[in-house]
Amino acid sequence: MRGPVTSASYSITVRLSADGDPASVGRIATAVGSAGGAVTALDVVESRSDGLTVDVTCSAADAAHSEEVVAALDALPDVHVRKVSDRTFLLHLGGKIEVGSKVPLRTRDDLSMAYTPGVARVCLALADHPEDVRRLTIKGNTVAVVTDGSAVLGLGDIGPGAAMPVMEGKAALFKRFGDIDAWPICLDTQDVDEIVRTVELIAPGFGGINLEDIAAPRCFEIEARLRAKLDIPVFHDDQHGTAIVALAALRNALRVVDKELADVRIVVAGGGAAGTAIVSLLLEAGARHVLVWDREGVLSPDDDRLSPAKLELARRTNPACVRGELTDALVGADVFIGVSAGNVLPVEALEHMAERSIVFPMANPTPEVDPIRARAHCAVVASGRSDLPNQINNVLAFPGVFRGLLDARATEIRPGMLLAAADALAAVVRDDQLNANYIIPSVFDTAATEAVAKAVEESARHTPGATVDLDEDSLPV
């Protein structure tokens, strides 16, 4: 029987005292395995004539499974559990990011240039040439990761404090994959006016704004108003990052099944932030046959139950006023893209899709349909899961997008830049690499961020009015 799928997210280290029997270590490892855990390290911390102190590091499937593993260890004869440490919580102690100085501060000369009195000369120069703030301060490489904590991962409205670990993680990803200095800004308000005004006030210190985990439809208005007010790019990653990676994956999946984007019938499950952005980018890329399903059913412009945002989405996708449920929409469809909720689609419904269909169940942590079982019915399957092929992960997009925007000194982001990012990401997968199990690069493929950054920078520079014009002779550097 197949055991539980373990994950490093539920990794624990258990400190045990055991008797001096040489077979004790073997019994400990066997107990973890019998409970369905996976031993990743087993270290003898102290050895004495009368016994051992052992640290066992192992992965479990979830929190309850971790407790089962610990109970199995504690049940061993002559073994005593002394302490259990959750490695994920340990990793978060004190936070995951920090600020460091890029310049040495060892001598009086260092201080006099980095701070007073020398810094005053730079301040006065920037007062005369404010366009150079990006060049002579951290603004040129800094992004604010802004949230109100209202739609955090799949956890919902958990508030700004509880959202902080996710925003820290996002900042760490910016640094790791894009060498961008990002900072979490968690706002204790869900009022649109307050959020917009707060971001407007802090914007002078940043080269870009990354909106994160803000619930729809509030996120649409916040993004639109900030884009109109600010002279730096505003990017809602839950929308546009997801859309970029989904379109890149779809382009390559269509190459695998030898179909064209303009010809295929696409069904998108989820009319929220991600679904709306995916549909918008698909239409921008040339898709012509798209239906959107949400809790109201297939979104139709003649449905008076729809919110204004969903009604607009219906008008753009369903002029024929098609009605029905998700299973109805999938009959004869070539592509399913899910950004809704877990287990909303029975796997049997996939049998009624077109031949050589493409299925992207992307809801986290539980996909719309089991991606493993879906493989029996579809030609190409991709999801958000890291333990399966074809992981659709936003980290493939947002570091490169902002790297390109910052390098171009962009003042805004436009649809053409998003399309350029998606096309560049798709092109990272070469023809000799492409197959049903490899339609999107690994998140650790450095070529992905580099390609996206270059494409976005070039697109921004060739978009009239989208970048800052610098006078390279205005400053003595």
N, C-alpha and C positions, 0 to 999 in steps of 0.2 A: 504493500500500500504506500502511495506517495505521501511523504511527510510534509509538514508545514514549510512554506518558503521563508527562510530566515533572511534577515536584513540587518545591515550594520546600524540602521536607525534604532534597533533594539539590541544593541551590543552592551553586555555587562561584564564587569570583572568581579569575580567572587573570591574573596580571601578565605582559605580553609586551613584548619588545623587537622592533620592526619597522623595516624600512628606511624611507627617506623618501618612497617612492612613494605618491602620494595614493590609489591604489587599494588600499593595504594594509588599511585599515580594512574595506573592502567584502569583501575576501578572507577576513578573520578572521570576520566575521559569517556569511559563506557556509559556511565550514568547520564552524562550530558547528551550523548548520542541517542540513548534509549528514550530520553524525554523529547527528542526531536530537535535539539539544539545543535549548533555547529561550533566545535572548538576551533578558535583561531590562534590561541596561544596558551601555553601551560608552563608557568615559570615557578621553579622552586626558590622561594624567597629566603628561607632559612632551613638549614638541616641540622638536626641534633640527634643525639643517640637515642632519644625517646620519641622522636617524631619529626614531622615536616610542617612547614608553613608554605602553602601553595597558593598562587594566584592563577585562577582559571578565567580566561577571557573567551567569551562565546557569544554567538548571535542567536536571536530568537525571532519569532514571527511577529509578536506584538507584546504588549506589557504583561498580559495575562500569561502568555507562554513563558516569559522570563521568570515569572513567579513559579511556574511549574518546574522549570529547570533547576531553580534554587532549591525547591522542595525535594527534588530527586537527589540532589547532592547532600542535603541535610539528612536524608533518610539512610545514607550509607553508614554502616557500622564503623565506629571509631573515627568518624569524620565530623567536624564541627564547623558550621558556617559562622565566620566571625564578622564579615562585612560584605555588603553588596554595593558596588558602585556602578551607576548608570553612566556609560561612557559618553553618551550624547549630552547629558547634563554637565558632566565634567568639562566637555569641550566648550560649553557656554559660560563657565565660571568667569566673571569679570568682563564678559562680552567678547566678541570675536574680532574687533577691529581696534585700531589705535592711530594716533597722529604722531608722525615723526618728522624731524627737521631734515631738509635736503641739503642744508649748508652747515659747515662746521662752525661751532661757537666755542672756540678754545681760547681765544686771545681778545685783548681790548680792541684790536683792529677788526676782528670778526664782528664783535658787538657793535662797533661804531658804524659798520656798513649795513649789517642786517637790521639793526635797530637805530636808535637815536645816536648821533645826529644825522647820519647818512641817509636813513630812510626818508627823511623829510624832503630831500632832493627828488626822490622818486615820486613821492606824493604830489609835489608841485608840478612835476612833469605830466602826471596823469590828470591833474586838474585842468591842464591846458590841452591835453590830448586824451580824452576819456576813451576813445576807441582802442587805445593801447592797454587798457586794463587787462584784457585777455592775455596779452603777451608778457606782462611784467608782474602778474599775480597768479595765484592758484586758480583764479576764475577760468583760465584757459584749459584747465584739466579737471574741473570739479563738477559733479552732478549731485543734485539734491534728490534723494529717494523719499518721496512724500506720500504719506498715507493718513487716512482717518481711522483705520482699523475696522472698517465696516464689511470687508469681504476678503478675509485673510485665508489664502489657500482654499481648502474645502471646509474650513472651520467656521466661516460666517462672521458675524459681527461680534468680535471679541475685544474690541477697544484698542486704543493706541499703545498702551503699555504692553499688552500681550502680543501685539504685532511687532514689537521691537526686534525680537530675534530674527524674524523673517527679513526685516529691513537691513539689519546688520549683515545677514547672509548675502543679501543682494549687493550690498556695498563691497563685501569680500569678493564676490564674483566679478564685479566691475574691475577690481584691482587685479585679480588673478588672470582674467582673460583679456582685458582691454587696457591694463595699466592706467586706469582712471581712478582718481580719488573721489569716492562717493561718500555721502553722509546721510544716515537715516534721520528723517524729519517726521516725527509722529505727532499728529495734531489732535488735541483734545476737543474736537468739534466735528460735527457732521453737517454744519450749516454751510451751504455753498458760498454765500457771500463772505463768510469768515475765512474759509479755506482759500478762496481766490485772493482775498486781500492779504492774507498772511504770506502766501507764496510770492505775491507781487512785492511785498516788503523785503523779503530775504533774497530775491532774485539777483541783486547786484553782486552777490558773492559767489554766484554759480554760473557755469557755462551751459548748463542744461538742466531741465527738470524731468525726472522720471516719476510719473504718477504710478502708484502701486496699490493694489488691493482696496480700491474704492468702489463701492457697489454701484451698479447701474440702477436707474438711468442718471443718477447724480454725477457719475464720472464723465458722462458725455458733455454736460454743461460746464463742468469745471475745466475740462480740457479745452473746449471751444473758447471760453472766456479768457483763459490764460494765454492761449495762442494769439488772441487778438490784442492782448495787453503787453506781452513781453517781447523783448528783442533777443531772446534765446530760445532754442528748440524745446518744445513740450511734447513728451512722448509717454503715452499710457501703455506700459509694457503688456499688461493683461490683454489689451486689445491688439496693438500693432506688432508687438514681439511675437505673440501667438500667430497672428495672421501671416507674418513673414515666413516663419518656419513651416507652417502648414502649407502655404503655397509652394515653397521650395520642395517639400516632400511630395506634394501632389504632382508637380511638374515631372519629377523623376519617376513616380509611380506610373504616370501616364506613358512615359517612355517605355517602361517595362511591359505594359499591356498594349502598347501601340494604339493609343487613342489620343484625340486632340481635345484641348481644354474647351474650345468653342463648341464642340459637338456633344460632350458628355452631359448627362443629367446628374445634378449634384443635390444632395439633401444635407442640410446643416441642422443638427439638433442643438438648440440653444439660441435664443434671441437676445441674450445679454451682451455684455461688453465684448467678450471674445468673439461670439458668433457674429455680431454686427460688423466688427472689424474684418473678420475673415471674409464675409460676404462682400464687403466693400472692396477689398483687395482682389478677390476673385473676379468681380465685375470689371474692375480696372484692368485686370490682366487679360480680359477677353472672354470670360465665361458668359454663357447666354441662357443657360437653363438651370436655375437655382430655386429651390424651395426651402423655407425655414420652418422648422417645427419647434414649438415650445409648449408649455403647460396648457395653453388654450387650443392646441392642435396645430395644424398647418396654418401659418400666419397668412391671413387673407385681408385685403384692403376693405372688404365689406363687413368685417367683424367689429361691431361696436364695443366689444369687450377690451380691445387692445389699447395699451398705453400709447401716447404719442410716438415714442421711440419705436415701438414694435409696429405701429401702423405705418410709419415711414418705411421701415424695413419691408413690410408686406407690399407696399406700393412699388418698391424697386425690384421685387423678385417675383411677384405673383399677380400680374395684371389680369389673368384669366379667372381669378378668385377661386382657385382650387381649394377644396376643403378636405379634411380627413385627419387621421391619426398618423403617427410615425410609420407604422407598418404599411399603411396605405401608400404613403409617399414613396416608400422604398421599392415598390413594385416596378421593375424595369429600370431602376436607377443604376447608374454606373459608379457613383461615388457617395459614400457616407462619411461625414465629418461630425464628430460629436464633441461638444463643449457644454454639456448640460449637467446631467446627474448620473449616478451609478445605476446600472441594471435597468435602464428604461427600455431596453430593446431585447426581445427574445432572440437567441441565436438562430432559431428556425426561420425568422423573417429574412435573414440574409439569403436564403435559398431562392427568394423571389426577385433578387436583384439581377441585373444584366450579366451576361457572361463576362468572365475576367473582371470582376468588380474590385473596387478599392474601398477599404474600410479603415477609418481613423477614429477609433473610440478614445478620446483624449481626456475625458473627465478624470480628475484626481480627488481622492486616492483610488476610487473605484470607477473603472470605465463603464461606459454605457452598455457594453456587451463584452463578454469574456474574450479578450484578444486571442487567447490560445485556441479556444473552440471555434472562433471565427475563421481561423486559417483553413478549416475543412471546407469552407464555403466560398472563400474569396481568393483572388490572385495575389493581392498585396494587402498586408495589415501593418499599421503603425499605431503607436499609442504613446502615452506619457511615461510608461513604465521603464525603469532602468534595467530590469532583469530580462527584457525581451529585445529582439532586434528592432531597429527602426524607432528609436526613442525620439519623439518630437518634444524638444526641450528649448525653452526660450533663451537659454544661455548661449545657444548657437547664433542668436540675433542681436540682443540688446548691447553687449559689449562692443561688437563691431559697429553697430549703428551709431552709438555715441562716440566711438573713437573717430569715425569718419566725420561726424558732425563737428566735433571739437577741432579736429585737424583743419577742417575747412573754415573754421570760425563762423559756422552757420548761425543765422538768426532765426531760422524756422525749419520745419520739416514738412515736405510735401509728398503727395502720393507717388510721384516718380522716384523719389529716394527709397521708398518702401519697396517698390517693384524692383529697383536696382539691387537692393539687398537680397530679396528673394531669389532673383535670377543668379546672383553671384554665389549664394549659398548652394543652390542646386548644382551649379557648375563645378563645385568642389568634388563631387562624385564623378569620376571619370567614366567613360564608356566601358573600359575594361574592368571597372569595379562594380558597375551597376547590376543589381539583380533584385529579386523580390524581397530579400532579407537585408538589402543595403541600399536604401534610397536616400539616406540622410547621413551626413558625417557624424563621427563621434564628437561629443562635447569637448574632448581633449585634443582634437585635431586642430593644431594652431593655424592651419590653412584656412579654416572656416572664418575665424575672426578677422584675419588679414584680408581675405577676399571681400567680406562684407564691408569692412572699413574703407577699403580702396574704392569700392563701387559707390558707397554713399558719399564719400568725399568728392569723387569726380562728378556725381550727379548734382551735389550741392553747388560746386564751383561753376557748373554749366547752367544753373538755374538763375535767371536774372533776379537780383534783389534778395537772394537767399543767404548771402554771406557778407561779412564786414569787409569794407575796403580799408586797407591799412596804408599809411604813409610810412614806408620803410625808412625814410630819412628823417623822421620826426624825432627820433630818440638816439642818444649816443651809444647804441649797441649794435 
